[in-house]
Amino acid sequence: MKRIVLTGGGTAGHVTPNMALVPALKEEDFDIHYIGSYEGMEKKLIEEMKIPYHGISSGKLRRYFDIKNFSDPFKVVKGYKEALKLMKTLKPDVVFSKGGFVTVPVVLAAKAKKIPVVIHESDMTPGLANKIAIPCAKKVCCNFPEAAKHIGEDKALVTGTPIRRELFLGNSQKGRDICGFKETKPVIMIVGGSSGSKAINEAIRENLDFLLKDFQVIHLCGKGNLDESKKNLEGYMQMEYAKAELPHLLKLSDMVISRAGANAICELLALNKPNILIPLSAKASRGDQILNARSFEKQGFSYVIEEEAFSKETLEKAVTYVFENKAKYEETMKKNTEEDSIEIIVDLLKSLAK
């Protein structure tokens, strides 16, 4: 039996693609182990899948000044020593890294033990953790062809993002039952990322009068972001996070308003969901979501509103336009000829595990 170590953590985008690979890896008789941080969000998600989980110390790598910059390097060194010990104990045939700061010591330890590493880079340009890890990798799977120039043509392999199979198994009636919605009104889903978006949450709630006039609204607002004053508002369903319900809610939705994290938008593309993207601003990030969103807009998959331009007027214009052109967006997305990402990545992992 071949053994693989999966690693990735910090955000849902660094975990869900790993989760999407698990059924196919099991079908290929891989013995799967996962390395993440001690108590990161990945721990609960992976343990629920009954996969052996190994926690290590994890320090964040920051581009800005923070007092923790003085202590976190020691956490990274500790994590590296723990990862080395795990590599010696587990003896994996291959390591697959989805990114996030916890993966850096894992990838470096695998390189030290001469274990082949495959990295997945979702964005058009690599984040800091992957920039450090890429020299240790045999191959780097990516979503966008434009990423190859930042990675190197010899290492880059355009695969797309692994999409969880269960997302394709949604039932709109089950979604309607979860929300208590009518059949007569279309549905908009709002997703602000795994931890929610204060800017999007506030803007949506300020514009509920407009939205609820013609639509019913599913609002995934992030942990701790429920608005109790709108708990019983007809046609408005707010949830901190959707897990088992998510495939049904997506199936029910006619349109999605979302951040532009690469994994999230690739899921919308795979499901052919017309969408409005509000990328995280360059002030609050390295600008990767803006690049992702503009690429999808250029290909005709998405309508984009910059966060700085997000207002009642721009929201109304976007919702009206996308809904009127819903069929056109769906047709364009259906023509997208991306191959099966899971099959490509698993075949690559099989070849390296030999």
WOFEN-V211565 format. One record per residue. N is the residue number from 0. PHI is phi in degrees with one decimal (NA if undefined). OMEGA is omega in whole degrees, -180 to 180 (none if undefined). Layout:
n & phi & omega
N & PHI & OMEGA
N & PHI & OMEGA
This chain:
n & phi & omega
0 & NA & 178
1 & -79.6 & 180
2 & -114.4 & 179
3 & -126.3 & 171
4 & -107.7 & 172
5 & -98.6 & 177
6 & -145.9 & -179
7 & 158.9 & -179
8 & -176.3 & 179
9 & 107.8 & 177
10 & -138.4 & 179
11 & -60.8 & 180
12 & -64.1 & 178
13 & -95.1 & -177
14 & -120.1 & -173
15 & -61.0 & 176
16 & -64.2 & 174
17 & -61.9 & 179
18 & -62.0 & -180
19 & -65.8 & -179
20 & -78.3 & -170
21 & -56.0 & -179
22 & -58.4 & -180
23 & -68.0 & 178
24 & -65.4 & 178
25 & -65.6 & 178
26 & -62.6 & 178
27 & -94.0 & 176
28 & 63.0 & 173
29 & -80.2 & 169
30 & -88.9 & -169
31 & -103.4 & 172
32 & -126.5 & -178
33 & -128.2 & 174
34 & -115.9 & 178
35 & -141.7 & 179
36 & -79.4 & -176
37 & -52.1 & -174
38 & -132.5 & 179
39 & -70.4 & -179
40 & -60.7 & -180
41 & -64.6 & -176
42 & -58.1 & -179
43 & -64.0 & -178
44 & -61.4 & -177
45 & -76.9 & 180
46 & -64.1 & 176
47 & -65.6 & 178
48 & -89.2 & 179
49 & 62.3 & 177
50 & -104.8 & 178
51 & -56.1 & -176
52 & -115.3 & -180
53 & -123.8 & -180
54 & -90.9 & 176
55 & -132.4 & 176
56 & -66.8 & -178
57 & -138.0 & 175
58 & -114.0 & -179
59 & -83.7 & 177
60 & -100.3 & -174
61 & -110.6 & 176
62 & -91.7 & -175
63 & -124.7 & -179
64 & -74.0 & 175
65 & -155.8 & -178
66 & -59.5 & 180
67 & -70.0 & 177
68 & -60.8 & -180
69 & -84.3 & -178
70 & -100.6 & -175
71 & -64.6 & 176
72 & -56.6 & 178
73 & -68.5 & 177
74 & -66.9 & 179
75 & -65.3 & 178
76 & -62.1 & 178
77 & -61.7 & 178
78 & -61.7 & 179
79 & -63.1 & 179
80 & -63.9 & 178
81 & -67.1 & 179
82 & -66.8 & 176
83 & -59.0 & 180
84 & -62.8 & 179
85 & -66.5 & 178
86 & -62.3 & 179
87 & -68.0 & -178
88 & -78.7 & -175
89 & -77.9 & -178
90 & 49.3 & -180
91 & -68.7 & 176
92 & -83.3 & -179
93 & -159.6 & 178
94 & -122.5 & 176
95 & -118.5 & -176
96 & -114.4 & 179
97 & -100.8 & 176
98 & 100.3 & -171
99 & 102.2 & -171
100 & -64.7 & -179
101 & -66.8 & -176
102 & -78.3 & -175
103 & -59.1 & 178
104 & -62.9 & -180
105 & -66.6 & -179
106 & -65.5 & 179
107 & -63.6 & 179
108 & -67.7 & 178
109 & -62.7 & 178
110 & -60.1 & -180
111 & -62.9 & -179
112 & -95.1 & 178
113 & 57.9 & 176
114 & -99.1 & -177
115 & -63.3 & -177
116 & -121.8 & 171
117 & -118.0 & 180
118 & -113.1 & 171
119 & -112.2 & 177
120 & -112.6 & -176
121 & -77.4 & -171
122 & -90.5 & -179
123 & -69.9 & 176
124 & -125.8 & -176
125 & -66.5 & 172
126 & -75.8 & -175
127 & -61.3 & -180
128 & -60.1 & -180
129 & -70.3 & 176
130 & -59.0 & 178
131 & -70.2 & -173
132 & -83.5 & -173
133 & -54.7 & 178
134 & -59.2 & -180
135 & -88.6 & -172
136 & -92.9 & 172
137 & -77.3 & 180
138 & -141.8 & 175
139 & -124.8 & 178
140 & -81.0 & -178
141 & -141.5 & -179
142 & -84.8 & -170
143 & -110.2 & 175
144 & -57.2 & -179
145 & -63.5 & -178
146 & -69.7 & -175
147 & -58.8 & -178
148 & -69.3 & 178
149 & -89.6 & -175
150 & -104.9 & -175
151 & 114.7 & -176
152 & -58.4 & -177
153 & -71.2 & -178
154 & -100.2 & -173
155 & -73.5 & 176
156 & -138.2 & -179
157 & -76.8 & -177
158 & -121.6 & -168
159 & 79.0 & -178
160 & -102.1 & 173
161 & -62.3 & -179
162 & -107.0 & -180
163 & -59.4 & -177
164 & -58.5 & -175
165 & -65.2 & 179
166 & -65.6 & -179
167 & -87.1 & -174
168 & -107.1 & -179
169 & -69.7 & 178
170 & -126.7 & -174
171 & -63.9 & 179
172 & -66.8 & 177
173 & -63.0 & 177
174 & -62.2 & 180
175 & -65.9 & 179
176 & -66.3 & 179
177 & -61.7 & -175
178 & -89.8 & -174
179 & 70.6 & -177
180 & -89.4 & 176
181 & -82.6 & 177
182 & -82.8 & -170
183 & -83.9 & -177
184 & -117.8 & 176
185 & -66.6 & -173
186 & -123.5 & 173
187 & -112.0 & 174
188 & -107.6 & 176
189 & -114.3 & -179
190 & -128.9 & -178
191 & -103.7 & -177
192 & 95.4 & -173
193 & -62.7 & 180
194 & -106.4 & 179
195 & 84.2 & 179
196 & -130.4 & -179
197 & -59.2 & -178
198 & -62.4 & -179
199 & -69.6 & 180
200 & -55.7 & -178
201 & -65.7 & -178
202 & -64.3 & 180
203 & -65.2 & -178
204 & -66.9 & 177
205 & -70.1 & -176
206 & -113.4 & -179
207 & -64.0 & 179
208 & -58.5 & 178
209 & -66.2 & -175
210 & -64.9 & -175
211 & -76.5 & 177
212 & -65.0 & -177
213 & -119.8 & -175
214 & -133.6 & 166
215 & -105.0 & -169
216 & -124.2 & 169
217 & -102.4 & -175
218 & -120.1 & 175
219 & -89.9 & -165
220 & -103.0 & 178
221 & 93.4 & -176
222 & -59.7 & 177
223 & 78.5 & -175
224 & -112.1 & 177
225 & -69.4 & 177
226 & -108.5 & -175
227 & -62.0 & -178
228 & -69.4 & -179
229 & -112.9 & -175
230 & -60.1 & -175
231 & -108.2 & -180
232 & -73.1 & -177
233 & -63.3 & 178
234 & 82.0 & -179
235 & -123.7 & 179
236 & -117.0 & 178
237 & -110.0 & 179
238 & -139.0 & 176
239 & -66.7 & -173
240 & -159.9 & 177
241 & -115.4 & 179
242 & -118.9 & 179
243 & -62.8 & -178
244 & -77.0 & -169
245 & -56.2 & 180
246 & -57.4 & -179
247 & -72.7 & 179
248 & -67.8 & 178
249 & -66.4 & 179
250 & -61.6 & -180
251 & -70.5 & -171
252 & -76.0 & 176
253 & -87.5 & -176
254 & -155.1 & 179
255 & -127.5 & 172
256 & -106.6 & -170
257 & -146.6 & 162
258 & -63.7 & -174
259 & -117.2 & 171
260 & -60.9 & -171
261 & -58.7 & -178
262 & -66.9 & -179
263 & -62.2 & -176
264 & -73.3 & 176
265 & -69.3 & 175
266 & -66.6 & 178
267 & -63.1 & 178
268 & -65.3 & -179
269 & -62.3 & -179
270 & -91.9 & 179
271 & 57.5 & -179
272 & -97.8 & 174
273 & -54.7 & -172
274 & -147.5 & 172
275 & -115.5 & -178
276 & -103.8 & 175
277 & -120.7 & -175
278 & -65.8 & 174
279 & -57.5 & -175
280 & -67.5 & 179
281 & -65.0 & 178
282 & -67.2 & -176
283 & -105.1 & -177
284 & -157.5 & 177
285 & -88.1 & 175
286 & 89.3 & -177
287 & -64.8 & -179
288 & -67.4 & 178
289 & -65.2 & 178
290 & -62.5 & 179
291 & -59.1 & -176
292 & -64.0 & -179
293 & -65.4 & 177
294 & -63.8 & 179
295 & -68.6 & 178
296 & -65.1 & -179
297 & -61.1 & -179
298 & -83.9 & 177
299 & 84.3 & -179
300 & -92.6 & -169
301 & -145.0 & 169
302 & -108.0 & -173
303 & -116.0 & 170
304 & -122.1 & 175
305 & -64.6 & -177
306 & -56.8 & -180
307 & -65.7 & -178
308 & -100.6 & -176
309 & -74.7 & -179
310 & -149.4 & 178
311 & -56.7 & -177
312 & -68.0 & -178
313 & -67.7 & 178
314 & -66.4 & 180
315 & -60.2 & 179
316 & -61.4 & -178
317 & -66.4 & -179
318 & -61.5 & 180
319 & -61.8 & -177
320 & -65.0 & -176
321 & -64.6 & -179
322 & -67.9 & 178
323 & -65.9 & -179
324 & -108.2 & -177
325 & -54.7 & -178
326 & -63.3 & 179
327 & -65.5 & 178
328 & -62.1 & -179
329 & -61.8 & -179
330 & -65.3 & 179
331 & -62.3 & -180
332 & -68.4 & 179
333 & -64.4 & 180
334 & -75.7 & 179
335 & -62.1 & -172
336 & -105.7 & 177
337 & -60.9 & 178
338 & -78.1 & -180
339 & -72.4 & -176
340 & -59.3 & -177
341 & -61.5 & -179
342 & -62.6 & -179
343 & -62.7 & -177
344 & -68.1 & -180
345 & -64.8 & 176
346 & -61.4 & 178
347 & -64.2 & 180
348 & -64.3 & 177
349 & -62.1 & -178
350 & -65.0 & 180
351 & -75.5 & 180
352 & -68.1 & 178
353 & -71.5 & none
